[in-house]
């Protein structure tokens, strides 16, 4: 299992592979900036489940959980702590 910095790096790398920007801040709202569309959330969900071995449930599918690298990392950390 990766550490927190490793988790953020993996999340950031996945996002950067799917947008036209070369950088994204951990606290930057990727949807508000127009870097991705709302359908990208499903790609993020699949990535998080596969990369970190967690299951994203209905209650986790709040848009706010996927807006920034920080929020995705917080979700991953909560899910890993619950395992």
PyMOL Python script that loads the backbone (N, CA, C, O; Angstrom):
from pymol import cmd

cmd.read_pdbstr("""\
ATOM      1  N   UNK A   1       0.853  -1.190   0.000  1.00  0.00           N
ATOM      2  CA  UNK A   1       0.000   0.000   0.000  1.00  0.00           C
ATOM      3  C   UNK A   1       0.890   1.242   0.000  1.00  0.00           C
ATOM      4  O   UNK A   1       1.863   1.309   0.751  1.00  0.00           O
ATOM      5  N   UNK A   2       0.574   2.184  -0.804  1.00  0.00           N
ATOM      6  CA  UNK A   2       1.368   3.407  -0.908  1.00  0.00           C
ATOM      7  C   UNK A   2       1.072   4.331   0.264  1.00  0.00           C
ATOM      8  O   UNK A   2       0.015   4.239   0.888  1.00  0.00           O
ATOM      9  N   UNK A   3       2.019   5.227   0.556  1.00  0.00           N
ATOM     10  CA  UNK A   3       1.778   6.214   1.596  1.00  0.00           C
ATOM     11  C   UNK A   3       0.919   7.341   1.035  1.00  0.00           C
ATOM     12  O   UNK A   3       0.568   7.352  -0.145  1.00  0.00           O
ATOM     13  N   UNK A   4       0.590   8.291   1.912  1.00  0.00           N
ATOM     14  CA  UNK A   4      -0.287   9.388   1.504  1.00  0.00           C
ATOM     15  C   UNK A   4       0.272  10.158   0.321  1.00  0.00           C
ATOM     16  O   UNK A   4      -0.463  10.472  -0.615  1.00  0.00           O
ATOM     17  N   UNK A   5       1.568  10.469   0.350  1.00  0.00           N
ATOM     18  CA  UNK A   5       2.183  11.198  -0.768  1.00  0.00           C
ATOM     19  C   UNK A   5       2.144  10.355  -2.031  1.00  0.00           C
ATOM     20  O   UNK A   5       1.929  10.877  -3.124  1.00  0.00           O
ATOM     21  N   UNK A   6       2.351   9.054  -1.883  1.00  0.00           N
ATOM     22  CA  UNK A   6       2.282   8.149  -3.027  1.00  0.00           C
ATOM     23  C   UNK A   6       0.884   8.070  -3.595  1.00  0.00           C
ATOM     24  O   UNK A   6       0.707   8.011  -4.812  1.00  0.00           O
ATOM     25  N   UNK A   7      -0.115   8.068  -2.720  1.00  0.00           N
ATOM     26  CA  UNK A   7      -1.514   8.050  -3.165  1.00  0.00           C
ATOM     27  C   UNK A   7      -1.821   9.301  -3.977  1.00  0.00           C
ATOM     28  O   UNK A   7      -2.399   9.225  -5.061  1.00  0.00           O
ATOM     29  N   UNK A   8      -1.428  10.450  -3.443  1.00  0.00           N
ATOM     30  CA  UNK A   8      -1.687  11.706  -4.146  1.00  0.00           C
ATOM     31  C   UNK A   8      -0.975  11.734  -5.492  1.00  0.00           C
ATOM     32  O   UNK A   8      -1.533  12.210  -6.481  1.00  0.00           O
ATOM     33  N   UNK A   9       0.242  11.232  -5.534  1.00  0.00           N
ATOM     34  CA  UNK A   9       1.001  11.222  -6.782  1.00  0.00           C
ATOM     35  C   UNK A   9       0.296  10.358  -7.824  1.00  0.00           C
ATOM     36  O   UNK A   9       0.221  10.736  -8.994  1.00  0.00           O
ATOM     37  N   UNK A  10      -0.222   9.201  -7.409  1.00  0.00           N
ATOM     38  CA  UNK A  10      -0.929   8.312  -8.334  1.00  0.00           C
ATOM     39  C   UNK A  10      -2.216   8.963  -8.839  1.00  0.00           C
ATOM     40  O   UNK A  10      -2.541   8.874 -10.023  1.00  0.00           O
ATOM     41  N   UNK A  11      -2.936   9.609  -7.946  1.00  0.00           N
ATOM     42  CA  UNK A  11      -4.179  10.291  -8.318  1.00  0.00           C
ATOM     43  C   UNK A  11      -3.876  11.421  -9.298  1.00  0.00           C
ATOM     44  O   UNK A  11      -4.531  11.553 -10.332  1.00  0.00           O
ATOM     45  N   UNK A  12      -2.875  12.232  -8.961  1.00  0.00           N
ATOM     46  CA  UNK A  12      -2.491  13.357  -9.809  1.00  0.00           C
ATOM     47  C   UNK A  12      -2.065  12.869 -11.196  1.00  0.00           C
ATOM     48  O   UNK A  12      -2.446  13.455 -12.209  1.00  0.00           O
ATOM     49  N   UNK A  13      -1.276  11.798 -11.234  1.00  0.00           N
ATOM     50  CA  UNK A  13      -0.814  11.251 -12.511  1.00  0.00           C
ATOM     51  C   UNK A  13      -1.988  10.789 -13.373  1.00  0.00           C
ATOM     52  O   UNK A  13      -2.017  11.044 -14.577  1.00  0.00           O
ATOM     53  N   UNK A  14      -2.952  10.112 -12.754  1.00  0.00           N
ATOM     54  CA  UNK A  14      -4.123   9.657 -13.501  1.00  0.00           C
ATOM     55  C   UNK A  14      -4.886  10.840 -14.085  1.00  0.00           C
ATOM     56  O   UNK A  14      -5.282  10.811 -15.250  1.00  0.00           O
ATOM     57  N   UNK A  15      -5.094  11.873 -13.285  1.00  0.00           N
ATOM     58  CA  UNK A  15      -5.814  13.055 -13.764  1.00  0.00           C
ATOM     59  C   UNK A  15      -5.044  13.712 -14.914  1.00  0.00           C
ATOM     60  O   UNK A  15      -5.629  14.061 -15.939  1.00  0.00           O
ATOM     61  N   UNK A  16      -3.737  13.877 -14.739  1.00  0.00           N
ATOM     62  CA  UNK A  16      -2.932  14.536 -15.771  1.00  0.00           C
ATOM     63  C   UNK A  16      -2.910  13.747 -17.072  1.00  0.00           C
ATOM     64  O   UNK A  16      -2.787  14.334 -18.148  1.00  0.00           O
ATOM     65  N   UNK A  17      -3.026  12.429 -16.989  1.00  0.00           N
ATOM     66  CA  UNK A  17      -3.079  11.607 -18.203  1.00  0.00           C
ATOM     67  C   UNK A  17      -4.371  11.833 -18.983  1.00  0.00           C
ATOM     68  O   UNK A  17      -4.460  11.484 -20.160  1.00  0.00           O
ATOM     69  N   UNK A  18      -5.370  12.417 -18.326  1.00  0.00           N
ATOM     70  CA  UNK A  18      -6.686  12.566 -18.937  1.00  0.00           C
ATOM     71  C   UNK A  18      -7.096  14.011 -19.197  1.00  0.00           C
ATOM     72  O   UNK A  18      -8.235  14.267 -19.587  1.00  0.00           O
ATOM     73  N   UNK A  19      -6.184  14.958 -18.988  1.00  0.00           N
ATOM     74  CA  UNK A  19      -6.490  16.358 -19.263  1.00  0.00           C
ATOM     75  C   UNK A  19      -5.395  16.944 -20.145  1.00  0.00           C
ATOM     76  O   UNK A  19      -4.365  16.312 -20.376  1.00  0.00           O
ATOM     77  N   UNK A  20      -5.627  18.146 -20.629  1.00  0.00           N
ATOM     78  CA  UNK A  20      -4.662  18.784 -21.529  1.00  0.00           C
ATOM     79  C   UNK A  20      -3.651  19.652 -20.792  1.00  0.00           C
ATOM     80  O   UNK A  20      -2.788  20.259 -21.427  1.00  0.00           O
ATOM     81  N   UNK A  21      -3.738  19.723 -19.473  1.00  0.00           N
ATOM     82  CA  UNK A  21      -2.802  20.519 -18.675  1.00  0.00           C
ATOM     83  C   UNK A  21      -1.609  19.660 -18.266  1.00  0.00           C
ATOM     84  O   UNK A  21      -1.699  18.433 -18.250  1.00  0.00           O
ATOM     85  N   UNK A  22      -0.498  20.304 -17.939  1.00  0.00           N
ATOM     86  CA  UNK A  22       0.693  19.559 -17.519  1.00  0.00           C
ATOM     87  C   UNK A  22       0.846  19.530 -16.000  1.00  0.00           C
ATOM     88  O   UNK A  22       1.658  18.767 -15.476  1.00  0.00           O
ATOM     89  N   UNK A  23       0.076  20.352 -15.289  1.00  0.00           N
ATOM     90  CA  UNK A  23       0.106  20.351 -13.829  1.00  0.00           C
ATOM     91  C   UNK A  23      -1.300  20.578 -13.297  1.00  0.00           C
ATOM     92  O   UNK A  23      -2.165  21.139 -13.969  1.00  0.00           O
ATOM     93  N   UNK A  24      -1.493  20.128 -12.078  1.00  0.00           N
ATOM     94  CA  UNK A  24      -2.742  20.389 -11.360  1.00  0.00           C
ATOM     95  C   UNK A  24      -2.390  20.407  -9.871  1.00  0.00           C
ATOM     96  O   UNK A  24      -1.731  19.501  -9.361  1.00  0.00           O
ATOM     97  N   UNK A  25      -2.844  21.456  -9.190  1.00  0.00           N
ATOM     98  CA  UNK A  25      -2.592  21.554  -7.749  1.00  0.00           C
ATOM     99  C   UNK A  25      -3.496  20.569  -7.011  1.00  0.00           C
ATOM    100  O   UNK A  25      -4.579  20.226  -7.484  1.00  0.00           O
ATOM    101  N   UNK A  26      -3.035  20.124  -5.853  1.00  0.00           N
ATOM    102  CA  UNK A  26      -3.812  19.151  -5.081  1.00  0.00           C
ATOM    103  C   UNK A  26      -5.148  19.708  -4.603  1.00  0.00           C
ATOM    104  O   UNK A  26      -6.087  18.949  -4.364  1.00  0.00           O
ATOM    105  N   UNK A  27      -5.238  21.033  -4.462  1.00  0.00           N
ATOM    106  CA  UNK A  27      -6.480  21.647  -3.990  1.00  0.00           C
ATOM    107  C   UNK A  27      -7.290  22.283  -5.118  1.00  0.00           C
ATOM    108  O   UNK A  27      -8.278  22.971  -4.860  1.00  0.00           O
ATOM    109  N   UNK A  28      -6.882  22.061  -6.351  1.00  0.00           N
ATOM    110  CA  UNK A  28      -7.538  22.668  -7.507  1.00  0.00           C
ATOM    111  C   UNK A  28      -8.764  21.864  -7.937  1.00  0.00           C
ATOM    112  O   UNK A  28      -8.672  20.656  -8.156  1.00  0.00           O
ATOM    113  N   UNK A  29      -9.902  22.528  -8.057  1.00  0.00           N
ATOM    114  CA  UNK A  29     -11.145  21.883  -8.468  1.00  0.00           C
ATOM    115  C   UNK A  29     -11.100  21.637  -9.976  1.00  0.00           C
ATOM    116  O   UNK A  29     -11.253  22.564 -10.772  1.00  0.00           O
ATOM    117  N   UNK A  30     -10.891  20.388 -10.353  1.00  0.00           N
ATOM    118  CA  UNK A  30     -10.704  20.056 -11.771  1.00  0.00           C
ATOM    119  C   UNK A  30     -11.985  20.226 -12.582  1.00  0.00           C
ATOM    120  O   UNK A  30     -11.928  20.411 -13.797  1.00  0.00           O
ATOM    121  N   UNK A  31     -13.127  20.166 -11.928  1.00  0.00           N
ATOM    122  CA  UNK A  31     -14.402  20.347 -12.629  1.00  0.00           C
ATOM    123  C   UNK A  31     -14.716  21.830 -12.788  1.00  0.00           C
ATOM    124  O   UNK A  31     -15.137  22.269 -13.859  1.00  0.00           O
ATOM    125  N   UNK A  32     -14.513  22.598 -11.727  1.00  0.00           N
ATOM    126  CA  UNK A  32     -14.759  24.037 -11.778  1.00  0.00           C
ATOM    127  C   UNK A  32     -13.871  24.711 -12.818  1.00  0.00           C
ATOM    128  O   UNK A  32     -14.303  25.638 -13.502  1.00  0.00           O
ATOM    129  N   UNK A  33     -12.626  24.242 -12.936  1.00  0.00           N
ATOM    130  CA  UNK A  33     -11.696  24.805 -13.928  1.00  0.00           C
ATOM    131  C   UNK A  33     -12.010  24.360 -15.339  1.00  0.00           C
ATOM    132  O   UNK A  33     -11.427  24.877 -16.293  1.00  0.00           O
ATOM    133  N   UNK A  34     -12.924  23.406 -15.494  1.00  0.00           N
ATOM    134  CA  UNK A  34     -13.288  22.934 -16.821  1.00  0.00           C
ATOM    135  C   UNK A  34     -12.272  21.978 -17.422  1.00  0.00           C
ATOM    136  O   UNK A  34     -12.257  21.767 -18.635  1.00  0.00           O
ATOM    137  N   UNK A  35     -11.421  21.397 -16.581  1.00  0.00           N
ATOM    138  CA  UNK A  35     -10.395  20.475 -17.073  1.00  0.00           C
ATOM    139  C   UNK A  35     -10.985  19.128 -17.463  1.00  0.00           C
ATOM    140  O   UNK A  35     -10.456  18.435 -18.332  1.00  0.00           O
ATOM    141  N   UNK A  36     -12.087  18.764 -16.811  1.00  0.00           N
ATOM    142  CA  UNK A  36     -12.757  17.496 -17.100  1.00  0.00           C
ATOM    143  C   UNK A  36     -14.261  17.706 -17.046  1.00  0.00           C
ATOM    144  O   UNK A  36     -14.745  18.708 -16.520  1.00  0.00           O
ATOM    145  N   UNK A  37     -14.988  16.751 -17.595  1.00  0.00           N
ATOM    146  CA  UNK A  37     -16.455  16.795 -17.570  1.00  0.00           C
ATOM    147  C   UNK A  37     -16.966  15.876 -16.466  1.00  0.00           C
ATOM    148  O   UNK A  37     -16.219  15.052 -15.938  1.00  0.00           O
ATOM    149  N   UNK A  38     -18.221  16.021 -16.128  1.00  0.00           N
ATOM    150  CA  UNK A  38     -18.788  15.237 -15.030  1.00  0.00           C
ATOM    151  C   UNK A  38     -18.705  13.728 -15.273  1.00  0.00           C
ATOM    152  O   UNK A  38     -18.624  12.957 -14.317  1.00  0.00           O
ATOM    153  N   UNK A  39     -18.723  13.303 -16.523  1.00  0.00           N
ATOM    154  CA  UNK A  39     -18.612  11.868 -16.816  1.00  0.00           C
ATOM    155  C   UNK A  39     -17.256  11.310 -16.384  1.00  0.00           C
ATOM    156  O   UNK A  39     -17.110  10.101 -16.199  1.00  0.00           O
ATOM    157  N   UNK A  40     -16.279  12.174 -16.226  1.00  0.00           N
ATOM    158  CA  UNK A  40     -14.954  11.749 -15.792  1.00  0.00           C
ATOM    159  C   UNK A  40     -14.996  11.150 -14.392  1.00  0.00           C
ATOM    160  O   UNK A  40     -14.112  10.376 -14.024  1.00  0.00           O
ATOM    161  N   UNK A  41     -16.012  11.498 -13.608  1.00  0.00           N
ATOM    162  CA  UNK A  41     -16.140  10.940 -12.258  1.00  0.00           C
ATOM    163  C   UNK A  41     -16.171   9.415 -12.313  1.00  0.00           C
ATOM    164  O   UNK A  41     -15.571   8.759 -11.462  1.00  0.00           O
ATOM    165  N   UNK A  42     -16.850   8.850 -13.285  1.00  0.00           N
ATOM    166  CA  UNK A  42     -16.917   7.385 -13.373  1.00  0.00           C
ATOM    167  C   UNK A  42     -15.536   6.793 -13.662  1.00  0.00           C
ATOM    168  O   UNK A  42     -15.201   5.731 -13.138  1.00  0.00           O
ATOM    169  N   UNK A  43     -14.747   7.455 -14.474  1.00  0.00           N
ATOM    170  CA  UNK A  43     -13.373   6.998 -14.709  1.00  0.00           C
ATOM    171  C   UNK A  43     -12.557   7.090 -13.415  1.00  0.00           C
ATOM    172  O   UNK A  43     -11.763   6.200 -13.112  1.00  0.00           O
ATOM    173  N   UNK A  44     -12.757   8.171 -12.657  1.00  0.00           N
ATOM    174  CA  UNK A  44     -12.068   8.314 -11.381  1.00  0.00           C
ATOM    175  C   UNK A  44     -12.468   7.208 -10.406  1.00  0.00           C
ATOM    176  O   UNK A  44     -11.619   6.653  -9.709  1.00  0.00           O
ATOM    177  N   UNK A  45     -13.751   6.894 -10.362  1.00  0.00           N
ATOM    178  CA  UNK A  45     -14.241   5.834  -9.475  1.00  0.00           C
ATOM    179  C   UNK A  45     -13.559   4.510  -9.816  1.00  0.00           C
ATOM    180  O   UNK A  45     -13.053   3.822  -8.929  1.00  0.00           O
ATOM    181  N   UNK A  46     -13.545   4.160 -11.087  1.00  0.00           N
ATOM    182  CA  UNK A  46     -12.899   2.915 -11.511  1.00  0.00           C
ATOM    183  C   UNK A  46     -11.412   2.925 -11.191  1.00  0.00           C
ATOM    184  O   UNK A  46     -10.869   1.920 -10.730  1.00  0.00           O
ATOM    185  N   UNK A  47     -10.757   4.038 -11.429  1.00  0.00           N
ATOM    186  CA  UNK A  47      -9.337   4.154 -11.114  1.00  0.00           C
ATOM    187  C   UNK A  47      -9.092   3.943  -9.622  1.00  0.00           C
ATOM    188  O   UNK A  47      -8.222   3.159  -9.242  1.00  0.00           O
ATOM    189  N   UNK A  48      -9.849   4.631  -8.780  1.00  0.00           N
ATOM    190  CA  UNK A  48      -9.671   4.531  -7.324  1.00  0.00           C
ATOM    191  C   UNK A  48      -9.879   3.098  -6.860  1.00  0.00           C
ATOM    192  O   UNK A  48      -9.098   2.582  -6.060  1.00  0.00           O
ATOM    193  N   UNK A  49     -10.927   2.457  -7.358  1.00  0.00           N
ATOM    194  CA  UNK A  49     -11.194   1.076  -6.955  1.00  0.00           C
ATOM    195  C   UNK A  49     -10.057   0.147  -7.357  1.00  0.00           C
ATOM    196  O   UNK A  49      -9.619  -0.682  -6.559  1.00  0.00           O
ATOM    197  N   UNK A  50      -9.584   0.279  -8.579  1.00  0.00           N
ATOM    198  CA  UNK A  50      -8.537  -0.609  -9.082  1.00  0.00           C
ATOM    199  C   UNK A  50      -7.174  -0.281  -8.481  1.00  0.00           C
ATOM    200  O   UNK A  50      -6.436  -1.191  -8.104  1.00  0.00           O
ATOM    201  N   UNK A  51      -6.839   0.968  -8.386  1.00  0.00           N
ATOM    202  CA  UNK A  51      -5.506   1.389  -7.916  1.00  0.00           C
ATOM    203  C   UNK A  51      -5.304   1.113  -6.430  1.00  0.00           C
ATOM    204  O   UNK A  51      -4.225   0.702  -6.004  1.00  0.00           O
ATOM    205  N   UNK A  52      -6.362   1.347  -5.642  1.00  0.00           N
ATOM    206  CA  UNK A  52      -6.211   1.273  -4.194  1.00  0.00           C
ATOM    207  C   UNK A  52      -6.929   0.079  -3.567  1.00  0.00           C
ATOM    208  O   UNK A  52      -6.868  -0.116  -2.353  1.00  0.00           O
ATOM    209  N   UNK A  53      -7.604  -0.716  -4.389  1.00  0.00           N
ATOM    210  CA  UNK A  53      -8.252  -1.923  -3.892  1.00  0.00           C
ATOM    211  C   UNK A  53      -9.385  -1.654  -2.921  1.00  0.00           C
ATOM    212  O   UNK A  53      -9.595  -2.413  -1.975  1.00  0.00           O
ATOM    213  N   UNK A  54     -10.114  -0.573  -3.155  1.00  0.00           N
ATOM    214  CA  UNK A  54     -11.253  -0.233  -2.305  1.00  0.00           C
ATOM    215  C   UNK A  54     -12.533  -0.296  -3.128  1.00  0.00           C
ATOM    216  O   UNK A  54     -12.497  -0.265  -4.358  1.00  0.00           O
ATOM    217  N   UNK A  55     -13.647  -0.385  -2.446  1.00  0.00           N
ATOM    218  CA  UNK A  55     -14.944  -0.403  -3.107  1.00  0.00           C
ATOM    219  C   UNK A  55     -15.651   0.924  -2.852  1.00  0.00           C
ATOM    220  O   UNK A  55     -15.859   1.320  -1.705  1.00  0.00           O
ATOM    221  N   UNK A  56     -16.013   1.596  -3.925  1.00  0.00           N
ATOM    222  CA  UNK A  56     -16.745   2.861  -3.816  1.00  0.00           C
ATOM    223  C   UNK A  56     -18.231   2.525  -3.814  1.00  0.00           C
ATOM    224  O   UNK A  56     -18.751   1.938  -4.763  1.00  0.00           O
ATOM    225  N   UNK A  57     -18.901   2.905  -2.737  1.00  0.00           N
ATOM    226  CA  UNK A  57     -20.319   2.599  -2.582  1.00  0.00           C
ATOM    227  C   UNK A  57     -21.166   3.812  -2.942  1.00  0.00           C
ATOM    228  O   UNK A  57     -20.638   4.888  -3.223  1.00  0.00           O
ATOM    229  N   UNK A  58     -22.465   3.631  -2.930  1.00  0.00           N
ATOM    230  CA  UNK A  58     -23.390   4.705  -3.278  1.00  0.00           C
ATOM    231  C   UNK A  58     -23.195   5.962  -2.466  1.00  0.00           C
ATOM    232  O   UNK A  58     -23.268   7.067  -3.003  1.00  0.00           O
ATOM    233  N   UNK A  59     -22.945   5.808  -1.170  1.00  0.00           N
ATOM    234  CA  UNK A  59     -22.764   6.990  -0.326  1.00  0.00           C
ATOM    235  C   UNK A  59     -21.463   7.730  -0.633  1.00  0.00           C
ATOM    236  O   UNK A  59     -21.336   8.915  -0.323  1.00  0.00           O
ATOM    237  N   UNK A  60     -20.494   7.036  -1.243  1.00  0.00           N
ATOM    238  CA  UNK A  60     -19.226   7.662  -1.619  1.00  0.00           C
ATOM    239  C   UNK A  60     -19.352   8.467  -2.913  1.00  0.00           C
ATOM    240  O   UNK A  60     -18.507   9.313  -3.205  1.00  0.00           O
ATOM    241  N   UNK A  61     -20.397   8.206  -3.679  1.00  0.00           N
ATOM    242  CA  UNK A  61     -20.537   8.806  -5.007  1.00  0.00           C
ATOM    243  C   UNK A  61     -21.056  10.237  -4.971  1.00  0.00           C
ATOM    244  O   UNK A  61     -21.883  10.632  -5.793  1.00  0.00           O
ATOM    245  N   UNK A  62     -20.567  10.992  -4.023  1.00  0.00           N
ATOM    246  CA  UNK A  62     -20.880  12.413  -3.970  1.00  0.00           C
ATOM    247  C   UNK A  62     -19.849  13.144  -4.821  1.00  0.00           C
ATOM    248  O   UNK A  62     -18.645  12.921  -4.688  1.00  0.00           O
ATOM    249  N   UNK A  63     -20.327  14.003  -5.678  1.00  0.00           N
ATOM    250  CA  UNK A  63     -19.456  14.740  -6.605  1.00  0.00           C
ATOM    251  C   UNK A  63     -18.291  15.405  -5.873  1.00  0.00           C
ATOM    252  O   UNK A  63     -17.172  15.435  -6.385  1.00  0.00           O
ATOM    253  N   UNK A  64     -18.548  15.933  -4.684  1.00  0.00           N
ATOM    254  CA  UNK A  64     -17.517  16.647  -3.931  1.00  0.00           C
ATOM    255  C   UNK A  64     -16.329  15.753  -3.567  1.00  0.00           C
ATOM    256  O   UNK A  64     -15.224  16.259  -3.370  1.00  0.00           O
ATOM    257  N   UNK A  65     -16.532  14.443  -3.475  1.00  0.00           N
ATOM    258  CA  UNK A  65     -15.435  13.531  -3.154  1.00  0.00           C
ATOM    259  C   UNK A  65     -14.397  13.436  -4.268  1.00  0.00           C
ATOM    260  O   UNK A  65     -13.310  12.900  -4.055  1.00  0.00           O
ATOM    261  N   UNK A  66     -14.721  13.950  -5.451  1.00  0.00           N
ATOM    262  CA  UNK A  66     -13.861  13.760  -6.621  1.00  0.00           C
ATOM    263  C   UNK A  66     -13.403  15.069  -7.265  1.00  0.00           C
ATOM    264  O   UNK A  66     -12.849  15.051  -8.364  1.00  0.00           O
ATOM    265  N   UNK A  67     -13.623  16.195  -6.602  1.00  0.00           N
ATOM    266  CA  UNK A  67     -13.310  17.505  -7.181  1.00  0.00           C
ATOM    267  C   UNK A  67     -11.816  17.836  -7.225  1.00  0.00           C
ATOM    268  O   UNK A  67     -11.354  18.504  -8.150  1.00  0.00           O
ATOM    269  N   UNK A  68     -11.060  17.369  -6.225  1.00  0.00           N
ATOM    270  CA  UNK A  68      -9.635  17.714  -6.138  1.00  0.00           C
ATOM    271  C   UNK A  68      -8.823  16.472  -5.795  1.00  0.00           C
ATOM    272  O   UNK A  68      -9.364  15.465  -5.339  1.00  0.00           O
ATOM    273  N   UNK A  69      -7.526  16.559  -6.021  1.00  0.00           N
ATOM    274  CA  UNK A  69      -6.630  15.474  -5.620  1.00  0.00           C
ATOM    275  C   UNK A  69      -6.755  15.258  -4.115  1.00  0.00           C
ATOM    276  O   UNK A  69      -6.813  14.120  -3.651  1.00  0.00           O
ATOM    277  N   UNK A  70      -6.797  16.352  -3.351  1.00  0.00           N
ATOM    278  CA  UNK A  70      -6.924  16.247  -1.893  1.00  0.00           C
ATOM    279  C   UNK A  70      -8.185  15.494  -1.478  1.00  0.00           C
ATOM    280  O   UNK A  70      -8.133  14.631  -0.602  1.00  0.00           O
ATOM    281  N   UNK A  71      -9.312  15.816  -2.101  1.00  0.00           N
ATOM    282  CA  UNK A  71     -10.575  15.164  -1.716  1.00  0.00           C
ATOM    283  C   UNK A  71     -10.604  13.695  -2.120  1.00  0.00           C
ATOM    284  O   UNK A  71     -11.140  12.861  -1.391  1.00  0.00           O
ATOM    285  N   UNK A  72     -10.038  13.378  -3.264  1.00  0.00           N
ATOM    286  CA  UNK A  72      -9.966  11.967  -3.680  1.00  0.00           C
ATOM    287  C   UNK A  72      -9.072  11.210  -2.701  1.00  0.00           C
ATOM    288  O   UNK A  72      -9.393  10.092  -2.299  1.00  0.00           O
ATOM    289  N   UNK A  73      -7.956  11.816  -2.322  1.00  0.00           N
ATOM    290  CA  UNK A  73      -7.046  11.193  -1.354  1.00  0.00           C
ATOM    291  C   UNK A  73      -7.733  10.992  -0.013  1.00  0.00           C
ATOM    292  O   UNK A  73      -7.549   9.952   0.619  1.00  0.00           O
ATOM    293  N   UNK A  74      -8.517  11.958   0.432  1.00  0.00           N
ATOM    294  CA  UNK A  74      -9.261  11.814   1.692  1.00  0.00           C
ATOM    295  C   UNK A  74     -10.225  10.640   1.611  1.00  0.00           C
ATOM    296  O   UNK A  74     -10.348   9.873   2.566  1.00  0.00           O
ATOM    297  N   UNK A  75     -10.909  10.494   0.483  1.00  0.00           N
ATOM    298  CA  UNK A  75     -11.827   9.380   0.282  1.00  0.00           C
ATOM    299  C   UNK A  75     -11.067   8.052   0.346  1.00  0.00           C
ATOM    300  O   UNK A  75     -11.492   7.117   1.025  1.00  0.00           O
ATOM    301  N   UNK A  76      -9.949   7.980  -0.361  1.00  0.00           N
ATOM    302  CA  UNK A  76      -9.133   6.759  -0.360  1.00  0.00           C
ATOM    303  C   UNK A  76      -8.677   6.439   1.059  1.00  0.00           C
ATOM    304  O   UNK A  76      -8.753   5.288   1.488  1.00  0.00           O
ATOM    305  N   UNK A  77      -8.212   7.432   1.779  1.00  0.00           N
ATOM    306  CA  UNK A  77      -7.744   7.223   3.149  1.00  0.00           C
ATOM    307  C   UNK A  77      -8.853   6.711   4.056  1.00  0.00           C
ATOM    308  O   UNK A  77      -8.629   5.820   4.876  1.00  0.00           O
ATOM    309  N   UNK A  78     -10.051   7.273   3.910  1.00  0.00           N
ATOM    310  CA  UNK A  78     -11.195   6.792   4.710  1.00  0.00           C
ATOM    311  C   UNK A  78     -11.522   5.351   4.385  1.00  0.00           C
ATOM    312  O   UNK A  78     -11.773   4.538   5.275  1.00  0.00           O
ATOM    313  N   UNK A  79     -11.514   5.042   3.084  1.00  0.00           N
ATOM    314  CA  UNK A  79     -11.850   3.664   2.657  1.00  0.00           C
ATOM    315  C   UNK A  79     -10.795   2.682   3.139  1.00  0.00           C
ATOM    316  O   UNK A  79     -11.138   1.594   3.600  1.00  0.00           O
ATOM    317  N   UNK A  80      -9.534   3.036   3.045  1.00  0.00           N
ATOM    318  CA  UNK A  80      -8.457   2.143   3.487  1.00  0.00           C
ATOM    319  C   UNK A  80      -8.473   1.957   5.005  1.00  0.00           C
ATOM    320  O   UNK A  80      -8.178   0.871   5.504  1.00  0.00           O
ATOM    321  N   UNK A  81      -8.815   3.011   5.731  1.00  0.00           N
ATOM    322  CA  UNK A  81      -8.869   2.913   7.186  1.00  0.00           C
ATOM    323  C   UNK A  81     -10.014   2.003   7.641  1.00  0.00           C
ATOM    324  O   UNK A  81      -9.942   1.394   8.708  1.00  0.00           O
ATOM    325  N   UNK A  82     -11.059   1.916   6.832  1.00  0.00           N
ATOM    326  CA  UNK A  82     -12.227   1.110   7.184  1.00  0.00           C
ATOM    327  C   UNK A  82     -12.015  -0.384   6.893  1.00  0.00           C
ATOM    328  O   UNK A  82     -12.784  -1.230   7.349  1.00  0.00           O
ATOM    329  N   UNK A  83     -10.958  -0.692   6.127  1.00  0.00           N
ATOM    330  CA  UNK A  83     -10.707  -2.094   5.747  1.00  0.00           C
ATOM    331  C   UNK A  83     -10.079  -2.836   6.893  1.00  0.00           C
ATOM    332  O   UNK A  83      -9.791  -4.027   6.774  1.00  0.00           O
TER     333      UNK A  83
END
""", "prot")
cmd.dss("prot")
cmd.show_as("cartoon", "prot")
cmd.util.cbc("prot")
cmd.orient("prot")
